[in-house]
Amino acid sequence: TTSTQVDTSRYYFNYRHVADTLSFYHTVKSAGIPDSQIILMLADDMACNPRNALPAQMFNNREHDIDLYGEDVEVDYRGTDVTVENFIRVLTNRHSKGTAKSKRLLTDESSNILIFMAGHGGDEFLKFQDQEEITSQDISDAFDQMAVQKRFNEILFIVDTCQASTLYNRFKTKNVVAMGSSSKGENSYSHHSDPNLGVSVIDRFTFHALEFLENKLSKTNFHSSKTSLPTLQDFTDHFSYSKLRSNHRIRDDLMERNLSSILITDFFSAVTKIEPTLYAYPIRSQKDSGKKAPTMKSLLLTDESTSKQETHPAAGSEPKKVSSSFVSAIFLAALTFSIAWDRLSLNR
């Protein structure tokens, strides 16, 4: 599973849209999706806004339980980089040369993709940065390209805006299910405000979505039978007009599966790939061996002398196997080089 969360609003009075996006970001991370499989786009840096009474922090409730902008947050696109063009590039993987790997949505035909968007919208459009708009047709065309490129298995598209359900009117790509916080002609409302911050901190749809997800995912036994796991039908049934003050909508006619067979964990959790092996590194602690742990230099020197001896083996003797300590040294050197190379790539 991969995920893309997009806040399209700037200015401090739209604090809640950033909080909505960060809330979904933390939800998918807590369910096991790593940052390497998440693209986070924030149109404004509310945490560092001079009007923020709690600088360098963001919260989605007035009790300030969880700092949404902690050290573990990795923002891939921020500020003026959050544009319609860059969003489409992320979906279709049509980036300019030199774009860092961390800014790319790396998927294939087996990937399930969760897309969440929050901001100000209208009939079949969503505003970006209060300067440009993305339309339902734009997103539909992007999904068509993704299907041709074999970039996904299924897509769950969730949008929390006014007239949200109109944003997927033009969709025609198979295996896409879409959910909106409001119907045509309806507004999407905020849930509550924080007197210390002076703004609303979360929208109603996102608040109740988190209520369901945090409750269900925290109690989910991922090794249990599929019949006991929460489904997308359970998710949509959780919402009501009394909670949202609007009529949420879900479109599933493009899906091959029905909502009751689509598990929430298909989009809100990750599957770890494990490669079994018959080989093991003979790691021995200093305490167990009673000797000082060898250094990289000593390992290389030891194995260098060993290799010299093995160059001219005694007559009739069998060739010796490569030292396990030498293999460990090579592994550590390769790992160090790989980490350094990744950091260099990210800084380009």
N, C-alpha and C positions, 0 to 999 in steps of 0.2 A: 504494500500500500504506500502511495505517495500522497502528499497533500500540498495545496496552495491556498494560503489565506491572504486576502487583499482588503486593505482599508483604502478607500478612494477619496476620503475627505480630509481637508486641511482646516486650520483655524481651531482655536482652543474650544469654542462652543460645540465643536464636534468631537469632543473628548471621548464620548461613549462609543463612537465608531472604531476608534483605535482599541479601546478596551474590549469591544466585541471580538475584534480580530485576534487580539492577544489571548483572549479567553479560549477561543477554539484552538489556537496554537498550543497552549499549555495542555489542553485536553488530549490532543492527539499525541503529544510528547509523553504524557503520563501513561498513555496506552501502549507505548513502545515504539512509536515511529521516531526514528532519529532525525537530527537536524539535516543530515545529508540527504534525506528524502522529503524535506519540507522547504517550500519557497514562501518566505514571509515578506509581504510588501506593505509598508506603512507610509502613507502620504505625508504625514506630519509627525514631528518628534515632540509629542505632548509632554513627555517626561522632562524635557529641558525647556519647555515653554516658560517664559518669565512670569506668566500668570499662575503657574502651577504652585500652589502653597506647599506642596510636598515634592520638592525638586528631585529629579532623577528617579522618581517612583511613579507607578501607575496602579490604580486599584479599580475593581469592578463592583465594590460595595462600600458603604459608608463606614463599616467596621474596620476596613483596611486589613483584612485577614491575610491576603496574599499579594505581594508585590509582583505585578505582572511584568515589570521591567527589570527583573533581577539580572544577575551576572550570566545566567544560562541562556539568555535570549540572543538569538542570532538573526539579525535583520538582513535580508538579502538585497532588498531594494527599499530606499527611503527617500523622502522628500521629492524633489523634482524628477527623480528616476522612476517614480511610480506614474507611468503613462499608459495609455491604451496600447501604444506600439509595443512597449516592453512586456505588457501582459500577454499580448498575442504571440510575441516572440517566445515567451516562456512556454506557452501551451504547445506551439508548433515546433519548438526547438530550432527556430531560424534566427540564430544569434549572429551578431557581427563577429568577425575574426578576433580572437584574443579574449572573448568573454570567459570569465573564470568558471570552473566546473561547479562551484558552489552556487552560481546564479542560474544554473540550468536544471530543468526538471527532467531527470534521467529516467525514462520509463521505456517499457516495451509492451508487446501484445499481451503479456500476462499481468500487467499492472492494473490495480484498481486505484482510481484517483478521486480524492475528495477536494472539491473546490468550494471555498467559502468567501463571500464578498459582502461588505458592509459599506453603506454610504447613503447618498441622496439620489433617489431615482424617480422615474415617471413612467409613462406608458411606453414600454419597450425600450427604455434607455436607463443608463446609470452614469452619473457624472463622475469624472475624474478631476480632482484638484480644482473643482469649480471653474474649469476652463475648457474641457472637452468632454465628449460623451462616447460611451461604447453602447452599441445597440444590440438588440436580440439577434439581428442578422449577422453582425460581426462575430458574435460568440458561436453562432451556428456554423458559420463558415470555418472558424478555427477548429471546431469539433470534427467537421467533415475532413479537413486536412489531417487531423490526428488519426482518424480512422484509416485513411489511405496510407499513412506512414506507419500504421500498426503500433501506435503509441499507448494504447490502453486496452484493457479487457472490459471494464465498466467504469462509468463516471457517476459520482453523486455530486450534483450541483446545488448548493444552498445559498440563498441570497436574502439578506435582511435589509430591506429598503422599503420606501413607499411604493405601492403598486408592484411589489416584487414579482408576483407570478407572471406578469406580462413580459418579463425579461427572457423567459424561455418559450414564448409563443412560436418563434420561428425555428425551434430545434427540430431536426429531422434525422439526426444520426442515431443509429441503433445502439442499444445498451447504455443509454444515458437516462438517469432518473433525476428529476429536478424538483426542488422544494422552495417555496417562497413564503415570506412572513405575512404577506397581505395580498388582497385581490385587486383587480383593476378599480380605480377610483377610491381606494382606501389608503390611509396613512399607516405607517408602522410607528409605534409609540415607544418612548423611553420607559424604563421601569421605575427608577427612583433616582434622586439627586443626592449629592453630598454637600452639606452646607459649608464645609471647610474648603472644598474645591470650587464651589459655586457653579457647578454644572451637573448634568445628568451623567451617571457613570456607566450605565449599561442599558441596552434596549430590552424590551419585554420578550421578544422572540429568543434572543440569545440567552437571557436569564433562565427561561424555562427549558431551553435546550440543554444548558449546563446542568440544570436540576436533574434532568433525566439521565444524561450521559454519565455524570459523576456518581450518581446513585447506582445505575445499572452496571457500569464498567468496573466500579470498585468491588462489586459483589459477584462479578462474573468469574466462573471457573472455566478457563479456556480449554480445559481438558475434559469437560463434561460433554454430554450429548448435545447435538445441535438443537434439539427440540427445547432445551432449557435456556438457550441463549436469546437475548432480546433481538427483535427484528426491526426492520424499517417501518413495518406496520405498527408496531408498538410505539415507535418514536413519533410518528405522525398522530397517533391516537392520544398522545400525551398533551397535545395542544388543544386549546378551545378558545372560543370568542371571549369568554369571561377572563381568561388569562392574558390574551393579546390585545383585546379591543379591536381586533381585525380578524378576517377570515383567511387563515393560512391555506395554501393549496399545494398539492403534490401532483406531478405529472409522471406517470409510469407506463404510458402506452408504447414507449420506445424500447422498453425492457423486455427481454425474453423470459425473465423470472417475475413472479408476482411479489408484492411487497412482503407478504408473510413468510416468504422463503429467502429473503435477502437479510442476512444477519448484519447487525450494527457493526460487529467486529470485522466485517468485510471491508469497511472503509475507515474505521476509527482505531484500528490496531495494526501491528506489523507482524509478519511471519518471518521468523529467523531461519535462514538457510544454514544447515549444519552439514559439513562435508566429513563423513566418517573416514578414518585412516587406521591402518594397522601399525603405524610407526609412532614412537613416543620419544621425546627428548629425555635423556637420563639426568634430570635436574636433581642435584643433591645439595641440601642446605649445609652451611658452615657448621652448624651444631651437630648434624648427623655425621659428617665426615671427620670432625675433630681437627681439621686443617683450615688454614685461611682460604677464603674464597679466591679462586684464580682471577687475575685481571685479564683484560683483553690482550695486553702485551705479552704476558706470560703464556697465555694459551697459544698465541701465534708462534712465539719462540720455541715452545715445547714441541709443537707440531712440525715446525720447520726442521728441527733436529731429527725428529722421528721420520719425516719424509726423506731426509738425506740417507738415513740408515736403510730405508726400504728401497732406495734406488738400486743398491747392489746387495740383494739378499744372498744369504749363504746358500751354497749348493744343496739342493734337495729340500730346502725349506719352503714353506708356503708363504705367499705374499700376505702381508698384514692388512687388516681392514683400516680404513680411514678413521682416525681418532674421533670419538664423539665430541670431545671438547673443541676440536677444530671445526666440526660442523656447527656447533653452537656459536662459535666466534663469527663464522661466515653469516649465519642467520642474523645475529645482532648487528653486524655491519650493514647488511642489506636493509634491515628494518630502520636503522638510523638514517641511511641514505633516502629511503622511501619517505620518511616523515619530513626530512629537510626539503625534499623535492616538492611535496604537497604544499608546504608552507610557502615555498618560492612561487609556486603556481598561483596560489591564492593572492599573493601580493602583487602579481602582475596586472 
